[in-house]
Amino acid sequence: MLTRIISGAVGVLILAVVLYFHNTIVLPIAVACIIAVMLYELLRAVKMNRCIPILIATEVCGIITPFLNASLKRPLMYIMPPTDMPPKDSFNNEIIHLMQFVVTLLCAFVIFVTWLKKHKEIRYEQVFFTLAVMVLVPHAMSTMILIHNYNGNSNDGLFLLIMALCGAWIADTGAYFSGVALGKHKLCPEISPKKTVEGFIGGILTTGIVYAVAFCVSSGGFYVKTALIAFILGAVCAVIGTVGDLSASMVKRQIGFKDYGKIMPGHGGLMDRFDSVLFVLPTFYAFMAVISSI
């Protein structure tokens, strides 16, 4: 227990330092490091970390993505570019998207060429698992950059980034205490024996309430519309985060792993800590994009 507490405290301290320097290159560097470790842990789970060409291609694709996202202009709106966006910014975004596509395509090409050379050693399940995580993890985790830079206001961006990261962690905390106090019915006993339906509902309500309060405080007063939207956002993030957590647990059970890594003693690897965040970040980003366009 002491090891777990110390490890968690160190993790929180590192996160606090990164968030303090959120308006500098420290943020994309930190995101790139997280992605690199998560990808290594996932490739290790399917024994692809020993294949150096595939490992390098996957890591390159992952590390480059947050830096490209950091270069986007008005990133929250790039899905539906506003008519008032300067042509220079629009052109800049198009070039960056093209670069992301080209990098992903080249890395996938390296993976397939390596597979052709080592087709007797590498199974198709390993290859397509690698391709899936090479796309999912970098783009999902790099959403932190898009959320932070969503309107050019670093203070608003920092607040939204903290809320996005906490979306899954608040749900975990609420689910734990609700489960301990009221839990009777197992949610997914074969995948995660400790999760209960009562805890799941408690996590949803806790996240929704915390989001409603936090967004109202950030807005400078209680507004019914703000509170309602924030509550819905929090509830959605809690549900999505649970799906991410259960999905990562299912992969571990089928592979036979207890933890994805040992970088955080008592907690496992970064994939163990960010499995739910992996799904929450893009959900949070998509929700904000929709709200901003209404």
N, C-alpha and C positions, 0 to 999 in steps of 0.2 A: 504493500500500500504506500509506504514512504517513497519508494522508487517511482511509483506512478504519479504521486503528488509533485515530486521534484521535477520529473520529466515534463509534466503538464505546465508547471510554473515556468520552466525554461522556454517551452513552446509559446506561452502567452507573452513572455518578455520579448522574444524575437518578433512575434507578430506586432507588438506595441511599437517596437523600433521601426519596423517596416511602415506601419501606418503613420508614424510621426514624420517620416520622410516620404510620405505618399505623393507629394508633388514633384518628385525628382525621379531620376532613372532607377532609383532603388526599387520602386514598385515593380516595373517590368522585369528587373533582374530577379527579384524574389519569386515572382510568378513563374519565370523560366526555370528556376531551381526546383520549385515545387513540382512542376510538370516533369522535369527530367527524372526526379526521384520516383514519382508515381509511375511513369512509363517503365522505368527499370524494374520496379517491383512487379508490375503486371507481366512484363516479358519473362521475368524470373519465374513467375507462377506457371507459365507454360513452357519453361525451359528454352526460351528463345534468347535469353541474355548471353548465352555462350556463342551464338552466331554473330560475330562482330559486325559484318556488313549490315545485317538487318538491325542490330542494336544501334549502330551509328545513324543509319537512315531514319529510324524512328525517333531517336533523340534530336537529330537536326530539325526534323519537321516540328517537333514539340517546342524546342527552344526558340526557334525563329518566330513562331506565331505571336507571342505576347508583344514582341518588339514591333511587329507589323501593325498590330492592333493599336499600339501606343501612337502610331503615326497617323491614324485616321482623323479626319476633321469632322466634328459633330457626330461622333460614332453612334449615338442612340438613334439618329435619324437616317442612317445610311441605308436601311432597308427600304424606306420610302423617302428619297431625297427631297427636301423642301425646295420650292421654286425660287426662294431667295438665297439659296446656297451659291456662293461665288463659283464661277466656272473653274477657277484654279483649284478650289477645294474639292469640287466634284471630280475633276480629272485626277487629283491626288488619290482620292478614295478608289477610283477605278483601277489605277495602277497598282495600288496595294492589294486589292482583291485579286488582280491578275497574278501578282507575285505569290500570294497565298496558294492559288490554284496550281501554279507552276511548281512551287516547292513541294506541295503534297503529291503531285503527279510524278515528279522525279524520284522522290523517296519511295513511292509505291513501285516505280519501275525497278529500282535497286532491289527491293524486296522480292519481286517476281523473278528477276534475273538470278538472284541468289537461290531462290527456290528451285529454279530449273537446274542449276548446277548441283544442288544437294537434295534432289527430289527423293532419294532413297533414305535420307535422314530426317527430312522435315515433312510433317503431315499437313494436309490442307487446313485442318482445324487450327493449327498453330499460326499459319499464314494469315487466315482471315480474322482470327482473334487479334493478331498484331495490327492488321490494317484498321480494324474497328477502333482499337484504343488509340492508334496513332492519329485518328481524326477526332474521336470523341474527347479525349482528355485535354489536348492542347486548346481546342476551340471552346470547350466548356470552361476550363479554368481561366483562359484569357479573357473571358467575359468580365472578369474583375477589372480589367483595364477599361473596357467599354463602359461599364457602370460608373467607374470613377470619373471618366472624361465625358460623361454624357452631355453636358451643356457648357463645358468650359469653366464652371464654377467649382474650384477645388474643395470648398467647404461642403457644398451640397453633395459633391461626388464622394467625399470621404464618408459622410453620413450614410449615403445609400450603399456604399461598399461594406460598411460595418453591418448594416441591416441585412444585406444579402448574405454575408458570411454567417451572421447569427441566426439566419432563418432556419437552418438545419440544427444548429447547436441548441437553440432555445427549445425547439421541439423535442430534442433528445432529453434535455433536462426536465421539461414538463412531463414527458412520457414516463421518465424514470420515477419521479415522485408520485405521479398519479397511479402508476402501476404498482408501486410498493404499497400505497394506501388503499387502493380500490381494486387492483388487478385480480380477476378471477378467471377470465376467459382468454385462452391463448390465441394470439393473432396468427402466427405462422410457426407452430411448434417444431416442425421438421427443419426449418431454416434458422429461426432465431427463437429458441425455447423461452427466453426471458421476456419477450415482447407480449403484451396483452392488448386486448381490444380497448379496455378502459384506459390503459396508458396511451394508446394511439389517439383516442379522443381527447384525453387530457393534454397531449402534446399539441394537437390542433388548436384547442381553445387557448392554451397558454401563449402560443406564438401569435395568434390573432389578437389577443388582448395587448401583449407587449408591443406589437407593431402599431396598433391603434394609438396607444399612449405615446409611443416614441415619435410617430409622424405628427401627431397633434402638437406635441411639445416643440418639434422642429418647425412647425408652421406658425407657432406663436399664439396658439389658442385652440379651443375645442371647436371643431367644425364637423358636423354630422357626416357630410360627404367624405371628408378626409378620413375620418375614423372608420367609416364603413369600407371604403376602398382599401385602407391599410389592413383592416381585419381580414378581408377576403384574401388579400395578397399573402398575409401571414399564414392563413389556413391552407392556402394552395401550396405554399412553400413547405409547410409541415408534412402534407400528404406526399408531395414529390420527394422530399428528403427521406421519408420512410421507405419509399419505393427504391431509391438509390441505395440506402443502407441494406435493405433486404436483398437487392440484386447482387451487391458486392459480397454479402454473406453467402449467397447461393453459389457463387463462383468458387469461393474458398472451400465450401463443403464438398462440391463436386470434384475439386482438385485434390482435396485432402490437406489444406493449409489451415493453420490456426490463425496466423497473422500474415499479412503481405510482406512485412519487413520488421526490422528491429531498431530502426533509427530513433524511435521514441520508446525507451524502456518502459514496460508496463502498459503501453498504449498500442504497440505494434509499429507499423510503417505509416507513411504519410497517406497511403491509399486507405488505410484503416480509419484515419482521422478525417479525410476529405471525401469519403465515398458518397455521403449524402449531399455534401456541398457541391459535388460534381454535377448533380442534377438540379440543385436549387439555383445555382448562379444563372444558367441560361433561362430558367423559368422566370426568375426575378427580372432579368433583362428584357425578356419578351413582354412581360406584364407592363413594365415601365414604358416600353416602346408603344404598346397599344394605348395606354392611358394618355401618353403625350400627344398622340395623334387624334384624340377625341376632342 
